[in-house]
């Protein structure tokens, strides 16, 4: 009972994939970059004099992330 896991035919047709151009990636890269900067602001600087949202709600939501990334908050 010698059975092979490979198909008996030696040709496997794998379709060629066209490369992705920089024009297609640029808008998504810009979006992700801006999103990361906004998240970094809310985790790292949304407190005190630079606060855009009054109160402690944002601080409490990102508190553990602040410590994980090394931002002091107390």
PyMOL Python script that loads the backbone (N, CA, C, O; Angstrom):
from pymol import cmd

cmd.read_pdbstr("""\
ATOM      1  N   UNK A   1       0.819  -1.187   0.000  1.00  0.00           N
ATOM      2  CA  UNK A   1       0.000   0.000   0.000  1.00  0.00           C
ATOM      3  C   UNK A   1       0.857   1.243   0.000  1.00  0.00           C
ATOM      4  O   UNK A   1       0.869   1.992   0.977  1.00  0.00           O
ATOM      5  N   UNK A   2       1.541   1.460  -1.034  1.00  0.00           N
ATOM      6  CA  UNK A   2       2.361   2.660  -1.147  1.00  0.00           C
ATOM      7  C   UNK A   2       1.549   3.732  -1.852  1.00  0.00           C
ATOM      8  O   UNK A   2       1.399   3.711  -3.074  1.00  0.00           O
ATOM      9  N   UNK A   3       1.029   4.665  -1.075  1.00  0.00           N
ATOM     10  CA  UNK A   3       0.250   5.760  -1.657  1.00  0.00           C
ATOM     11  C   UNK A   3       1.000   7.062  -1.427  1.00  0.00           C
ATOM     12  O   UNK A   3       1.582   7.280  -0.365  1.00  0.00           O
ATOM     13  N   UNK A   4       0.980   7.905  -2.416  1.00  0.00           N
ATOM     14  CA  UNK A   4       1.681   9.179  -2.333  1.00  0.00           C
ATOM     15  C   UNK A   4       0.690  10.291  -1.996  1.00  0.00           C
ATOM     16  O   UNK A   4      -0.449  10.277  -2.463  1.00  0.00           O
ATOM     17  N   UNK A   5       1.119  11.234  -1.201  1.00  0.00           N
ATOM     18  CA  UNK A   5       0.273  12.376  -0.866  1.00  0.00           C
ATOM     19  C   UNK A   5       0.285  13.407  -1.980  1.00  0.00           C
ATOM     20  O   UNK A   5      -0.606  14.253  -2.057  1.00  0.00           O
ATOM     21  N   UNK A   6       1.285  13.341  -2.841  1.00  0.00           N
ATOM     22  CA  UNK A   6       1.385  14.282  -3.951  1.00  0.00           C
ATOM     23  C   UNK A   6       0.515  13.806  -5.103  1.00  0.00           C
ATOM     24  O   UNK A   6       0.360  12.601  -5.301  1.00  0.00           O
ATOM     25  N   UNK A   7      -0.057  14.736  -5.868  1.00  0.00           N
ATOM     26  CA  UNK A   7      -0.871  14.323  -7.015  1.00  0.00           C
ATOM     27  C   UNK A   7      -0.018  13.620  -8.058  1.00  0.00           C
ATOM     28  O   UNK A   7       1.183  13.862  -8.172  1.00  0.00           O
ATOM     29  N   UNK A   8      -0.673  12.736  -8.823  1.00  0.00           N
ATOM     30  CA  UNK A   8       0.040  11.952  -9.829  1.00  0.00           C
ATOM     31  C   UNK A   8       0.547  12.816 -10.976  1.00  0.00           C
ATOM     32  O   UNK A   8       1.594  12.524 -11.555  1.00  0.00           O
ATOM     33  N   UNK A   9      -0.176  13.864 -11.305  1.00  0.00           N
ATOM     34  CA  UNK A   9       0.273  14.740 -12.391  1.00  0.00           C
ATOM     35  C   UNK A   9       1.334  15.680 -11.875  1.00  0.00           C
ATOM     36  O   UNK A   9       1.217  16.190 -10.761  1.00  0.00           O
ATOM     37  N   UNK A  10       2.354  15.916 -12.648  1.00  0.00           N
ATOM     38  CA  UNK A  10       3.475  16.746 -12.218  1.00  0.00           C
ATOM     39  C   UNK A  10       3.278  18.233 -12.444  1.00  0.00           C
ATOM     40  O   UNK A  10       4.110  19.031 -12.012  1.00  0.00           O
ATOM     41  N   UNK A  11       2.206  18.625 -13.106  1.00  0.00           N
ATOM     42  CA  UNK A  11       2.023  20.052 -13.385  1.00  0.00           C
ATOM     43  C   UNK A  11       0.924  20.615 -12.495  1.00  0.00           C
ATOM     44  O   UNK A  11      -0.209  20.136 -12.505  1.00  0.00           O
ATOM     45  N   UNK A  12       1.272  21.625 -11.735  1.00  0.00           N
ATOM     46  CA  UNK A  12       0.276  22.329 -10.936  1.00  0.00           C
ATOM     47  C   UNK A  12       0.243  23.765 -11.419  1.00  0.00           C
ATOM     48  O   UNK A  12       1.255  24.466 -11.394  1.00  0.00           O
ATOM     49  N   UNK A  13      -0.903  24.186 -11.848  1.00  0.00           N
ATOM     50  CA  UNK A  13      -1.043  25.527 -12.414  1.00  0.00           C
ATOM     51  C   UNK A  13      -1.332  26.532 -11.304  1.00  0.00           C
ATOM     52  O   UNK A  13      -2.423  26.541 -10.734  1.00  0.00           O
ATOM     53  N   UNK A  14      -0.362  27.364 -11.006  1.00  0.00           N
ATOM     54  CA  UNK A  14      -0.529  28.437 -10.026  1.00  0.00           C
ATOM     55  C   UNK A  14      -0.593  29.738 -10.801  1.00  0.00           C
ATOM     56  O   UNK A  14       0.347  30.089 -11.514  1.00  0.00           O
ATOM     57  N   UNK A  15      -1.707  30.458 -10.663  1.00  0.00           N
ATOM     58  CA  UNK A  15      -1.823  31.701 -11.429  1.00  0.00           C
ATOM     59  C   UNK A  15      -0.820  32.751 -10.950  1.00  0.00           C
ATOM     60  O   UNK A  15      -0.532  32.855  -9.758  1.00  0.00           O
ATOM     61  N   UNK A  16      -0.306  33.513 -11.882  1.00  0.00           N
ATOM     62  CA  UNK A  16       0.641  34.585 -11.551  1.00  0.00           C
ATOM     63  C   UNK A  16      -0.123  35.746 -10.918  1.00  0.00           C
ATOM     64  O   UNK A  16      -1.226  36.085 -11.348  1.00  0.00           O
ATOM     65  N   UNK A  17       0.470  36.345  -9.900  1.00  0.00           N
ATOM     66  CA  UNK A  17      -0.148  37.470  -9.201  1.00  0.00           C
ATOM     67  C   UNK A  17       0.572  38.739  -9.621  1.00  0.00           C
ATOM     68  O   UNK A  17       1.800  38.812  -9.584  1.00  0.00           O
ATOM     69  N   UNK A  18      -0.207  39.739 -10.020  1.00  0.00           N
ATOM     70  CA  UNK A  18       0.376  41.006 -10.437  1.00  0.00           C
ATOM     71  C   UNK A  18       0.917  41.756  -9.213  1.00  0.00           C
ATOM     72  O   UNK A  18       0.289  41.724  -8.154  1.00  0.00           O
ATOM     73  N   UNK A  19       2.048  42.419  -9.334  1.00  0.00           N
ATOM     74  CA  UNK A  19       2.589  43.187  -8.202  1.00  0.00           C
ATOM     75  C   UNK A  19       1.694  44.388  -7.873  1.00  0.00           C
ATOM     76  O   UNK A  19       1.027  44.947  -8.743  1.00  0.00           O
ATOM     77  N   UNK A  20       1.703  44.758  -6.611  1.00  0.00           N
ATOM     78  CA  UNK A  20       0.913  45.905  -6.169  1.00  0.00           C
ATOM     79  C   UNK A  20       1.745  47.158  -6.345  1.00  0.00           C
ATOM     80  O   UNK A  20       2.901  47.213  -5.924  1.00  0.00           O
ATOM     81  N   UNK A  21       1.154  48.160  -6.967  1.00  0.00           N
ATOM     82  CA  UNK A  21       1.900  49.389  -7.239  1.00  0.00           C
ATOM     83  C   UNK A  21       1.882  50.322  -6.027  1.00  0.00           C
ATOM     84  O   UNK A  21       1.044  50.193  -5.134  1.00  0.00           O
ATOM     85  N   UNK A  22       2.817  51.254  -6.018  1.00  0.00           N
ATOM     86  CA  UNK A  22       2.900  52.223  -4.932  1.00  0.00           C
ATOM     87  C   UNK A  22       1.673  53.126  -4.902  1.00  0.00           C
ATOM     88  O   UNK A  22       1.260  53.570  -3.830  1.00  0.00           O
ATOM     89  N   UNK A  23       1.083  53.403  -6.066  1.00  0.00           N
ATOM     90  CA  UNK A  23      -0.126  54.230  -6.119  1.00  0.00           C
ATOM     91  C   UNK A  23      -1.283  53.570  -5.383  1.00  0.00           C
ATOM     92  O   UNK A  23      -2.123  54.258  -4.803  1.00  0.00           O
ATOM     93  N   UNK A  24      -1.334  52.247  -5.402  1.00  0.00           N
ATOM     94  CA  UNK A  24      -2.401  51.547  -4.709  1.00  0.00           C
ATOM     95  C   UNK A  24      -2.151  51.470  -3.203  1.00  0.00           C
ATOM     96  O   UNK A  24      -3.103  51.445  -2.423  1.00  0.00           O
ATOM     97  N   UNK A  25      -0.922  51.434  -2.798  1.00  0.00           N
ATOM     98  CA  UNK A  25      -0.591  51.303  -1.378  1.00  0.00           C
ATOM     99  C   UNK A  25      -0.573  52.656  -0.664  1.00  0.00           C
ATOM    100  O   UNK A  25      -0.888  52.719   0.525  1.00  0.00           O
ATOM    101  N   UNK A  26      -0.217  53.725  -1.351  1.00  0.00           N
ATOM    102  CA  UNK A  26      -0.014  55.031  -0.718  1.00  0.00           C
ATOM    103  C   UNK A  26      -1.214  55.524   0.092  1.00  0.00           C
ATOM    104  O   UNK A  26      -1.012  55.950   1.230  1.00  0.00           O
ATOM    105  N   UNK A  27      -2.454  55.496  -0.418  1.00  0.00           N
ATOM    106  CA  UNK A  27      -3.570  55.992   0.405  1.00  0.00           C
ATOM    107  C   UNK A  27      -3.755  55.187   1.690  1.00  0.00           C
ATOM    108  O   UNK A  27      -4.049  55.757   2.741  1.00  0.00           O
ATOM    109  N   UNK A  28      -3.587  53.870   1.611  1.00  0.00           N
ATOM    110  CA  UNK A  28      -3.737  53.046   2.797  1.00  0.00           C
ATOM    111  C   UNK A  28      -2.600  53.269   3.780  1.00  0.00           C
ATOM    112  O   UNK A  28      -2.822  53.267   4.991  1.00  0.00           O
ATOM    113  N   UNK A  29      -1.405  53.460   3.285  1.00  0.00           N
ATOM    114  CA  UNK A  29      -0.263  53.740   4.159  1.00  0.00           C
ATOM    115  C   UNK A  29      -0.449  55.073   4.877  1.00  0.00           C
ATOM    116  O   UNK A  29      -0.145  55.187   6.064  1.00  0.00           O
ATOM    117  N   UNK A  30      -0.947  56.079   4.164  1.00  0.00           N
ATOM    118  CA  UNK A  30      -1.215  57.383   4.775  1.00  0.00           C
ATOM    119  C   UNK A  30      -2.302  57.263   5.840  1.00  0.00           C
ATOM    120  O   UNK A  30      -2.170  57.824   6.928  1.00  0.00           O
ATOM    121  N   UNK A  31      -3.367  56.540   5.533  1.00  0.00           N
ATOM    122  CA  UNK A  31      -4.459  56.340   6.489  1.00  0.00           C
ATOM    123  C   UNK A  31      -3.965  55.641   7.754  1.00  0.00           C
ATOM    124  O   UNK A  31      -4.277  56.075   8.863  1.00  0.00           O
ATOM    125  N   UNK A  32      -3.204  54.573   7.597  1.00  0.00           N
ATOM    126  CA  UNK A  32      -2.686  53.834   8.742  1.00  0.00           C
ATOM    127  C   UNK A  32      -1.714  54.697   9.544  1.00  0.00           C
ATOM    128  O   UNK A  32      -1.708  54.640  10.773  1.00  0.00           O
ATOM    129  N   UNK A  33      -0.891  55.495   8.860  1.00  0.00           N
ATOM    130  CA  UNK A  33       0.041  56.378   9.553  1.00  0.00           C
ATOM    131  C   UNK A  33      -0.673  57.421  10.398  1.00  0.00           C
ATOM    132  O   UNK A  33      -0.292  57.663  11.543  1.00  0.00           O
ATOM    133  N   UNK A  34      -1.704  58.035   9.841  1.00  0.00           N
ATOM    134  CA  UNK A  34      -2.473  59.041  10.588  1.00  0.00           C
ATOM    135  C   UNK A  34      -3.201  58.385  11.758  1.00  0.00           C
ATOM    136  O   UNK A  34      -3.242  58.936  12.858  1.00  0.00           O
ATOM    137  N   UNK A  35      -3.774  57.210  11.518  1.00  0.00           N
ATOM    138  CA  UNK A  35      -4.459  56.491  12.590  1.00  0.00           C
ATOM    139  C   UNK A  35      -3.502  56.151  13.733  1.00  0.00           C
ATOM    140  O   UNK A  35      -3.868  56.265  14.902  1.00  0.00           O
ATOM    141  N   UNK A  36      -2.296  55.739  13.403  1.00  0.00           N
ATOM    142  CA  UNK A  36      -1.313  55.424  14.435  1.00  0.00           C
ATOM    143  C   UNK A  36      -0.904  56.665  15.223  1.00  0.00           C
ATOM    144  O   UNK A  36      -0.710  56.591  16.437  1.00  0.00           O
ATOM    145  N   UNK A  37      -0.773  57.797  14.548  1.00  0.00           N
ATOM    146  CA  UNK A  37      -0.438  59.039  15.265  1.00  0.00           C
ATOM    147  C   UNK A  37      -1.554  59.463  16.201  1.00  0.00           C
ATOM    148  O   UNK A  37      -1.288  59.919  17.313  1.00  0.00           O
ATOM    149  N   UNK A  38      -2.800  59.320  15.768  1.00  0.00           N
ATOM    150  CA  UNK A  38      -3.936  59.661  16.629  1.00  0.00           C
ATOM    151  C   UNK A  38      -3.972  58.738  17.846  1.00  0.00           C
ATOM    152  O   UNK A  38      -4.184  59.194  18.970  1.00  0.00           O
ATOM    153  N   UNK A  39      -3.765  57.444  17.622  1.00  0.00           N
ATOM    154  CA  UNK A  39      -3.743  56.511  18.747  1.00  0.00           C
ATOM    155  C   UNK A  39      -2.587  56.803  19.696  1.00  0.00           C
ATOM    156  O   UNK A  39      -2.747  56.729  20.914  1.00  0.00           O
ATOM    157  N   UNK A  40      -1.428  57.135  19.144  1.00  0.00           N
ATOM    158  CA  UNK A  40      -0.289  57.480  19.985  1.00  0.00           C
ATOM    159  C   UNK A  40      -0.579  58.730  20.813  1.00  0.00           C
ATOM    160  O   UNK A  40      -0.174  58.810  21.972  1.00  0.00           O
ATOM    161  N   UNK A  41      -1.282  59.712  20.224  1.00  0.00           N
ATOM    162  CA  UNK A  41      -1.649  60.911  20.990  1.00  0.00           C
ATOM    163  C   UNK A  41      -2.557  60.542  22.156  1.00  0.00           C
ATOM    164  O   UNK A  41      -2.322  60.959  23.289  1.00  0.00           O
ATOM    165  N   UNK A  42      -3.602  59.752  21.872  1.00  0.00           N
ATOM    166  CA  UNK A  42      -4.551  59.431  22.930  1.00  0.00           C
ATOM    167  C   UNK A  42      -3.931  58.566  24.013  1.00  0.00           C
ATOM    168  O   UNK A  42      -4.295  58.697  25.181  1.00  0.00           O
ATOM    169  N   UNK A  43      -3.008  57.689  23.660  1.00  0.00           N
ATOM    170  CA  UNK A  43      -2.361  56.865  24.680  1.00  0.00           C
ATOM    171  C   UNK A  43      -1.298  57.657  25.422  1.00  0.00           C
ATOM    172  O   UNK A  43      -1.157  57.511  26.636  1.00  0.00           O
ATOM    173  N   UNK A  44      -0.549  58.493  24.715  1.00  0.00           N
ATOM    174  CA  UNK A  44       0.597  59.133  25.331  1.00  0.00           C
ATOM    175  C   UNK A  44       0.415  60.539  25.835  1.00  0.00           C
ATOM    176  O   UNK A  44       1.090  60.934  26.785  1.00  0.00           O
ATOM    177  N   UNK A  45      -0.478  61.320  25.234  1.00  0.00           N
ATOM    178  CA  UNK A  45      -0.514  62.737  25.589  1.00  0.00           C
ATOM    179  C   UNK A  45      -1.883  63.249  25.996  1.00  0.00           C
ATOM    180  O   UNK A  45      -1.995  64.412  26.383  1.00  0.00           O
ATOM    181  N   UNK A  46      -2.912  62.448  25.930  1.00  0.00           N
ATOM    182  CA  UNK A  46      -4.256  62.917  26.271  1.00  0.00           C
ATOM    183  C   UNK A  46      -4.401  62.997  27.785  1.00  0.00           C
ATOM    184  O   UNK A  46      -5.024  62.148  28.423  1.00  0.00           O
ATOM    185  N   UNK A  47      -3.804  64.047  28.334  1.00  0.00           N
ATOM    186  CA  UNK A  47      -3.856  64.256  29.775  1.00  0.00           C
ATOM    187  C   UNK A  47      -3.298  65.637  30.054  1.00  0.00           C
ATOM    188  O   UNK A  47      -2.348  66.065  29.399  1.00  0.00           O
ATOM    189  N   UNK A  48      -3.851  66.313  30.983  1.00  0.00           N
ATOM    190  CA  UNK A  48      -3.297  67.587  31.426  1.00  0.00           C
ATOM    191  C   UNK A  48      -3.550  68.732  30.467  1.00  0.00           C
ATOM    192  O   UNK A  48      -4.662  68.889  29.963  1.00  0.00           O
ATOM    193  N   UNK A  49      -2.509  69.546  30.207  1.00  0.00           N
ATOM    194  CA  UNK A  49      -2.651  70.774  29.420  1.00  0.00           C
ATOM    195  C   UNK A  49      -2.962  70.505  27.957  1.00  0.00           C
ATOM    196  O   UNK A  49      -3.581  71.349  27.310  1.00  0.00           O
ATOM    197  N   UNK A  50      -2.560  69.372  27.414  1.00  0.00           N
ATOM    198  CA  UNK A  50      -2.807  69.079  26.002  1.00  0.00           C
ATOM    199  C   UNK A  50      -4.086  68.284  25.784  1.00  0.00           C
ATOM    200  O   UNK A  50      -4.325  67.794  24.681  1.00  0.00           O
ATOM    201  N   UNK A  51      -4.899  68.149  26.805  1.00  0.00           N
ATOM    202  CA  UNK A  51      -6.100  67.330  26.723  1.00  0.00           C
ATOM    203  C   UNK A  51      -7.139  67.958  25.799  1.00  0.00           C
ATOM    204  O   UNK A  51      -7.458  69.140  25.928  1.00  0.00           O
ATOM    205  N   UNK A  52      -7.662  67.169  24.874  1.00  0.00           N
ATOM    206  CA  UNK A  52      -8.730  67.619  23.981  1.00  0.00           C
ATOM    207  C   UNK A  52     -10.099  67.292  24.545  1.00  0.00           C
ATOM    208  O   UNK A  52     -11.079  67.969  24.236  1.00  0.00           O
ATOM    209  N   UNK A  53     -10.171  66.260  25.369  1.00  0.00           N
ATOM    210  CA  UNK A  53     -11.433  65.820  25.948  1.00  0.00           C
ATOM    211  C   UNK A  53     -11.349  66.004  27.452  1.00  0.00           C
ATOM    212  O   UNK A  53     -10.435  65.490  28.098  1.00  0.00           O
ATOM    213  N   UNK A  54     -12.300  66.735  28.005  1.00  0.00           N
ATOM    214  CA  UNK A  54     -12.294  67.022  29.443  1.00  0.00           C
ATOM    215  C   UNK A  54     -12.606  65.755  30.243  1.00  0.00           C
ATOM    216  O   UNK A  54     -13.329  64.874  29.776  1.00  0.00           O
ATOM    217  N   UNK A  55     -12.061  65.680  31.428  1.00  0.00           N
ATOM    218  CA  UNK A  55     -12.335  64.562  32.316  1.00  0.00           C
ATOM    219  C   UNK A  55     -11.255  63.505  32.266  1.00  0.00           C
ATOM    220  O   UNK A  55     -10.234  63.670  31.599  1.00  0.00           O
ATOM    221  N   UNK A  56     -11.490  62.428  32.973  1.00  0.00           N
ATOM    222  CA  UNK A  56     -10.516  61.349  33.106  1.00  0.00           C
ATOM    223  C   UNK A  56     -10.908  60.096  32.317  1.00  0.00           C
ATOM    224  O   UNK A  56     -10.245  59.066  32.436  1.00  0.00           O
ATOM    225  N   UNK A  57     -11.967  60.168  31.518  1.00  0.00           N
ATOM    226  CA  UNK A  57     -12.451  58.964  30.842  1.00  0.00           C
ATOM    227  C   UNK A  57     -11.424  58.381  29.876  1.00  0.00           C
ATOM    228  O   UNK A  57     -11.179  57.175  29.904  1.00  0.00           O
ATOM    229  N   UNK A  58     -10.824  59.199  29.032  1.00  0.00           N
ATOM    230  CA  UNK A  58      -9.842  58.705  28.070  1.00  0.00           C
ATOM    231  C   UNK A  58      -8.638  58.138  28.804  1.00  0.00           C
ATOM    232  O   UNK A  58      -8.111  57.094  28.422  1.00  0.00           O
ATOM    233  N   UNK A  59      -8.205  58.814  29.845  1.00  0.00           N
ATOM    234  CA  UNK A  59      -7.064  58.343  30.625  1.00  0.00           C
ATOM    235  C   UNK A  59      -7.335  56.955  31.200  1.00  0.00           C
ATOM    236  O   UNK A  59      -6.462  56.088  31.164  1.00  0.00           O
ATOM    237  N   UNK A  60      -8.521  56.745  31.722  1.00  0.00           N
ATOM    238  CA  UNK A  60      -8.844  55.446  32.314  1.00  0.00           C
ATOM    239  C   UNK A  60      -8.909  54.349  31.260  1.00  0.00           C
ATOM    240  O   UNK A  60      -8.524  53.213  31.538  1.00  0.00           O
ATOM    241  N   UNK A  61      -9.384  54.658  30.068  1.00  0.00           N
ATOM    242  CA  UNK A  61      -9.484  53.653  28.997  1.00  0.00           C
ATOM    243  C   UNK A  61      -8.113  53.235  28.480  1.00  0.00           C
ATOM    244  O   UNK A  61      -7.937  52.080  28.093  1.00  0.00           O
ATOM    245  N   UNK A  62      -7.147  54.133  28.462  1.00  0.00           N
ATOM    246  CA  UNK A  62      -5.825  53.814  27.902  1.00  0.00           C
ATOM    247  C   UNK A  62      -4.755  53.675  28.987  1.00  0.00           C
ATOM    248  O   UNK A  62      -3.563  53.660  28.680  1.00  0.00           O
ATOM    249  N   UNK A  63      -5.161  53.576  30.222  1.00  0.00           N
ATOM    250  CA  UNK A  63      -4.224  53.572  31.349  1.00  0.00           C
ATOM    251  C   UNK A  63      -3.190  52.449  31.245  1.00  0.00           C
ATOM    252  O   UNK A  63      -1.991  52.702  31.356  1.00  0.00           O
ATOM    253  N   UNK A  64      -3.637  51.230  31.037  1.00  0.00           N
ATOM    254  CA  UNK A  64      -2.698  50.108  30.977  1.00  0.00           C
ATOM    255  C   UNK A  64      -1.803  50.202  29.750  1.00  0.00           C
ATOM    256  O   UNK A  64      -0.633  49.824  29.812  1.00  0.00           O
ATOM    257  N   UNK A  65      -2.331  50.697  28.638  1.00  0.00           N
ATOM    258  CA  UNK A  65      -1.521  50.886  27.436  1.00  0.00           C
ATOM    259  C   UNK A  65      -0.425  51.909  27.654  1.00  0.00           C
ATOM    260  O   UNK A  65       0.674  51.780  27.114  1.00  0.00           O
ATOM    261  N   UNK A  66      -0.727  52.927  28.445  1.00  0.00           N
ATOM    262  CA  UNK A  66       0.290  53.939  28.762  1.00  0.00           C
ATOM    263  C   UNK A  66       1.469  53.298  29.490  1.00  0.00           C
ATOM    264  O   UNK A  66       2.624  53.544  29.145  1.00  0.00           O
ATOM    265  N   UNK A  67       1.178  52.482  30.488  1.00  0.00           N
ATOM    266  CA  UNK A  67       2.248  51.827  31.235  1.00  0.00           C
ATOM    267  C   UNK A  67       3.001  50.831  30.365  1.00  0.00           C
ATOM    268  O   UNK A  67       4.224  50.726  30.461  1.00  0.00           O
ATOM    269  N   UNK A  68       2.286  50.098  29.518  1.00  0.00           N
ATOM    270  CA  UNK A  68       2.913  49.124  28.638  1.00  0.00           C
ATOM    271  C   UNK A  68       3.904  49.794  27.690  1.00  0.00           C
ATOM    272  O   UNK A  68       4.968  49.239  27.416  1.00  0.00           O
ATOM    273  N   UNK A  69       3.563  50.987  27.186  1.00  0.00           N
ATOM    274  CA  UNK A  69       4.431  51.712  26.257  1.00  0.00           C
ATOM    275  C   UNK A  69       5.463  52.596  26.965  1.00  0.00           C
ATOM    276  O   UNK A  69       6.296  53.216  26.305  1.00  0.00           O
ATOM    277  N   UNK A  70       5.417  52.659  28.283  1.00  0.00           N
ATOM    278  CA  UNK A  70       6.429  53.400  29.028  1.00  0.00           C
ATOM    279  C   UNK A  70       6.088  54.856  29.281  1.00  0.00           C
ATOM    280  O   UNK A  70       6.971  55.624  29.665  1.00  0.00           O
ATOM    281  N   UNK A  71       4.847  55.266  29.081  1.00  0.00           N
ATOM    282  CA  UNK A  71       4.445  56.647  29.374  1.00  0.00           C
ATOM    283  C   UNK A  71       4.094  56.759  30.852  1.00  0.00           C
ATOM    284  O   UNK A  71       3.314  55.959  31.370  1.00  0.00           O
ATOM    285  N   UNK A  72       4.662  57.740  31.527  1.00  0.00           N
ATOM    286  CA  UNK A  72       4.277  57.940  32.933  1.00  0.00           C
ATOM    287  C   UNK A  72       2.912  58.617  33.010  1.00  0.00           C
ATOM    288  O   UNK A  72       2.585  59.460  32.174  1.00  0.00           O
ATOM    289  N   UNK A  73       2.125  58.254  34.002  1.00  0.00           N
ATOM    290  CA  UNK A  73       0.818  58.915  34.107  1.00  0.00           C
ATOM    291  C   UNK A  73       0.423  59.222  35.541  1.00  0.00           C
ATOM    292  O   UNK A  73      -0.643  59.798  35.756  1.00  0.00           O
ATOM    293  N   UNK A  74       1.230  58.865  36.530  1.00  0.00           N
ATOM    294  CA  UNK A  74       0.888  59.224  37.906  1.00  0.00           C
ATOM    295  C   UNK A  74       2.034  60.037  38.458  1.00  0.00           C
ATOM    296  O   UNK A  74       1.988  60.464  39.611  1.00  0.00           O
TER     297      UNK A  74
END
""", "prot")
cmd.dss("prot")
cmd.show_as("cartoon", "prot")
cmd.util.cbc("prot")
cmd.orient("prot")
